[in-house]
Amino acid sequence: MSQNVTAMSKRSLYVTVAILTIIPFVGLAIVPTYVRTNPEVGGLPFFYWYQLLWLFLAAAFFGLAAILYNKYGGE
């Protein structure tokens, strides 16, 4: 029973890590959602600040995925 629970929790950990890793790619892969100039933030068109925002979000998602994997799944 405990091996089954461990395998299930490892599988859910791997799925969580995979989802956290894929989110930034999906956010930037759907180009029609951010190919526009308005609204501007600090003089930057939407196209640029959206990508800049994803730079920091991707770092946070990848960092969280690495922490989760190293803490709970790394062998």
Protein Blocks (a to p, Z undefined) as FASTA:
>chain_A
ZZmmmmmmmmmmmmmmmmmmmmmmmmmmmmmlmgcfbdceehiafklmmmmmmmmmmmmm
mmmmmmmmmmmmpZZ
